[in-house]
Amino acid sequence: MELDLWWYNICAAVLLGALYILVFTGFIGKVVEWYYVKKFGKKQSSLPPGDMGLPLIGNMLSFIRAYKSQFPESFINNLKKRYGETGIYKTNLIWKPSIIVCSPELCRKVLTDDEKFASGYEFSSLICGGVPFDIMSGSPGHKRFRRLTTSRINGHDSLSTLIGSIEEIVIRKLEEWTRMNHPIDFLPEVHKIAFKVITTIFLGPETDDSAIALMEKNYEYLFQGLFSSPINIPGFTFHRALKARKELATIIQAILAERREKESNVPNITKGLIDLIKEAENEEGEKMDDEYIIIVLIIFLVAGRETSGRAAAWATIFLHQHPQFLQKAKEEQEEIIRRRPSSQKGLTLEEIKQMKYLSKVIDETLRIRTNTFALFREAKQDTELNGYLIPKGWKILVWTSAVHMDPEIYSNPKEFNPSRWDDLRPKAGSFQPFGAGSSTCPGADLAKLEISIFLHYFLLNYKNIGTRLRNKVEDEFLVDNLVVYIEQEIAETFDLDSVLVLLGALTYILVFTGFIGRVVEWYYVKKLGKKQSSLPPGDMGLPLIGNTLSFIRAYKSQFPESFLNNLKKRYGKTCIYKTNLFWKPSIIVCGPELCRKVLTDDEQFTTGYEVSSLISGGKPFDIFSGPGHKRFRRLITSPINGQDSLSLLIGSIEEIVINTLKEWTRMNQPIDFLSEVHKIAFKVITTIFLGPATDDSSIALMEKNYTYLFQGLFSTPINIPGFTYHRALKARKMLVTIIQAILAERREKESNVPNIRKGLIDLIKEAENDQGEKIMDEEHIIVVLIIFLVAGRETSGRTAAWATIYLHQHPQFLQKAKEEQEEIIRRRPSSQKGLTLDEIKQMKYLSKVIDETLRIRTNTFALFREAKQDTELNGFLVPKGWKVLVWTSDVHMDPEIYSNPKEFNPSRWDDLRPKAGIFQPFGAGSSSCPGADLAKLEISIFLHYFLLNYKLEQVNPGGPINYLPSPEPVDKFRAKIIKLD
């Protein structure tokens, strides 16, 4: 639907025009300048030249443009052009008033003077996880910690010990590249070497490769988040980075736990830097806990992977761009090999020190491509530099990269020329790729060692980098494109986040004044004319997105009724409200009578859920809302409903549950409980749909891609690499490929195996309409399967997991449910094996447990309908075409219907006879879930076997399962499954 937004464009043009005038005339700049310097009184004239930029964001936008160019000194050059070559400037970056120093003398002064300047880098929550962490910032423990960590990665003996491990990693990786026999993304592959080296040094050489690969995957997301605005909303880089950080911490904790176990059984285990840190004590005799060790490792990963990997990649590219330097470096390496004794295997530290020309290559690369363009410090007191005042508390950016590209120090600074170092003796402060003073990177020698080993083996044994990476790599433009291509996601994140910050500030002002709300309200209701007064109370939110953002915040809390409670508070308990969600004007109904009315009245309301392109693949798909809906519903429900059908399914579900529970105990380690229960539900639904002969490896691969697809259903539809939705689209394509392969294999089997056991798919394939035509082709069958996976996996898996956790939280209910299952077993004939449907029906108390879980944790908090015509509800108008959200979960949590609704109490169902509409976990009418009986059957079988034979032991912080402090921990709940005696 095309929206008429002329009014929005006019408002935006006026606002942006006014903003442009204020910026262009310098008015805003003067106001911001006054705000920051007024407190200094007469001293303000002593501040360095410069400007403080725009409100809040300062000069971040122009800085980001410079950063994206790969030569951030363009930002400095602009300051020099405007204010002269003072070597010191004031500005406002990263939401802090800041001073930039960029001359050699000033850089060295700030970096080495610890009395006046402290470390100014505030550890991101992505690194420290919100834990206070000060051992790297000038605290009393800084020097002791520095000595501790550098002892293993500096000095002749330590570096000599590390050479063998680095060599092995480099050689294996280079051989792996040649076996790939296709072009590689060079920087990411070199980064893998650097990552493997730093994890080996930190954790020891016995760390599992799969764990390292999983760590690196999550680290990459975390690293991208360090360069994004801290917007913690699904679909944004920072949100994904926070999730990756948690996953990374979980992996490291598991490695630490495994290491402790090994240490007790293997006395001579090869140790890593982690062992020194674990055993180190402060002056009070206290040791570091796991949280601090994890933070230290993440800091090492950031420092070790980025510097070594990027410098090694650029040095290789620069050498292949300049054959004369490549030949000279190669000849030096060949000469080292010629002088080597025949009995020697591998490099020695003495040979590394003989690589004089290669060292110049590395220095030249570090000069041009300084990884850390600036080092952060902070003034501990009012200080004078070059005659200018540095106020106490202001940040100082020591811009070393500007020094490295200064033509007065290095002639033709943008030119790669290792030979410039033949006679060059840089004066103090003019070459600082690893910082200086207490800010010096402790791993500088290790980084150069690692880069030297990589270049040694690459130059001696590999060539044709142009054809193996990108054609004509000699082309300067292509190299720049290569870097942009590799770093594109980070660069886009910078631009996107910065624009959002600016737009967000403007939007906040307009929303706060209520102007936007009134305009949007008028736009949506003006077309209704006189009828608009009959609309329910409510508001339509912002342009386009409506109230979607506040709705998402409520949804994330796992109790979406907080969104509804806000409407009730503002507009009274009318049980019907207007709003705008997911780009559609909508009506919310939340009373039992209204919910039931909308769900069961098919004359005035139709299915309103538009199948996402992630499910439908963009294909028209109307069997859930068109004339064939009832026929199709009968077709798919017949195999999963009724006495005979459910009885046939029990055996397959039992087998899957029993085998999985045994597998959990054999793991002998904590599991992600919800994920593992989801696997059972996924296996059940694929078995029912595709038949029991489906290969387990195919099911596992399907589930992996389905998980990504499911995450995309709840993300902003931004199809750009790095966003959840983009990954979900790729996962859907892979899922379709797997399903197509299964269907093809099934067709082949059917022609050779006449009595093959069939699944629901066979009924759907053969179904015909009234004209004798097949209802669905293969594309439609795939869409139906994806819908079944979404419905079947989420409801059954989540409810089974929550019911298990709730029972273990409440021992009195657990005991009662368990006694019922034991009584069923006692009454069973000795000849009977496995459950029967009659026994399932005898599980009266367990059924109440399931109902109570479904009441509190309704998986589908709202059902979507659409008004087929103008309709009246409770005296209010529901316009034709508007979406109607039937908010059943609010009914389930209504204290007037259920006393103490947030309390888990299966016994409330003993005498409760719910009236129509107050309990609708599976919907009602034509919107009711056709698999409701199957879901309860599956949950009952799982709980039956779990309660009789197993128990949970929580391994989350917090000890035994007696209280889950927040509503969402089932997603993060880790537990050990204990087999009962």
Secondary structure as UniProt FT lines:
FT   HELIX           6..24
FT   TURN            25..26
FT   HELIX           27..37
FT   HELIX           38..46
FT   TURN            55..57
FT   HELIX           60..68
FT   TURN            69..70
FT   HELIX           73..83
FT   STRAND          88..93
FT   TURN            94..95
FT   STRAND          96..101
FT   HELIX           104..112
FT   TURN            114..116
FT   STRAND          117..119
FT   HELIX           125..128
FT   TURN            129..130
FT   TURN            135..138
FT   TURN            140..141
FT   HELIX           142..150
FT   TURN            151..153
FT   HELIX           156..180
FT   HELIX           186..203
FT   TURN            205..206
FT   HELIX           209..225
FT   TURN            226..227
FT   TURN            234..235
FT   HELIX           237..265
FT   TURN            267..268
FT   HELIX           273..279
FT   TURN            283..284
FT   HELIX           290..321
FT   HELIX           323..338
FT   TURN            342..343
FT   HELIX           349..353
FT   HELIX           356..368
FT   STRAND          375..379
FT   STRAND          383..385
FT   TURN            386..387
FT   STRAND          388..390
FT   TURN            392..393
FT   STRAND          395..398
FT   HELIX           400..404
FT   TURN            407..409
FT   TURN            413..414
FT   HELIX           418..421
FT   TURN            422..423
FT   TURN            428..429
FT   TURN            433..434
FT   HELIX           437..439
FT   TURN            442..443
FT   HELIX           444..461
FT   HELIX           465..468
FT   TURN            471..474
FT   HELIX           476..512
FT   TURN            513..514
FT   HELIX           515..525
FT   HELIX           526..534
FT   TURN            543..545
FT   HELIX           548..556
FT   TURN            557..558
FT   HELIX           561..571
FT   STRAND          576..581
FT   TURN            582..583
FT   STRAND          584..589
FT   HELIX           592..600
FT   TURN            602..604
FT   STRAND          605..607
FT   HELIX           613..616
FT   TURN            617..618
FT   TURN            623..625
FT   TURN            627..628
FT   HELIX           629..637
FT   HELIX           638..640
FT   HELIX           643..667
FT   STRAND          671..672
FT   HELIX           673..690
FT   TURN            692..693
FT   HELIX           696..712
FT   TURN            713..714
FT   TURN            721..722
FT   HELIX           724..752
FT   TURN            754..755
FT   HELIX           760..766
FT   TURN            770..771
FT   HELIX           778..809
FT   HELIX           811..827
FT   TURN            830..831
FT   HELIX           837..842
FT   HELIX           844..856
FT   STRAND          863..867
FT   STRAND          871..873
FT   TURN            874..875
FT   STRAND          876..878
FT   TURN            880..881
FT   STRAND          883..886
FT   HELIX           888..892
FT   TURN            895..897
FT   TURN            901..902
FT   HELIX           906..909
FT   TURN            910..911
FT   TURN            916..917
FT   TURN            921..922
FT   HELIX           925..927
FT   TURN            930..931
FT   HELIX           932..949
FT   STRAND          950..954
FT   TURN            957..958
FT   HELIX           969..971
FT   STRAND          974..979
//
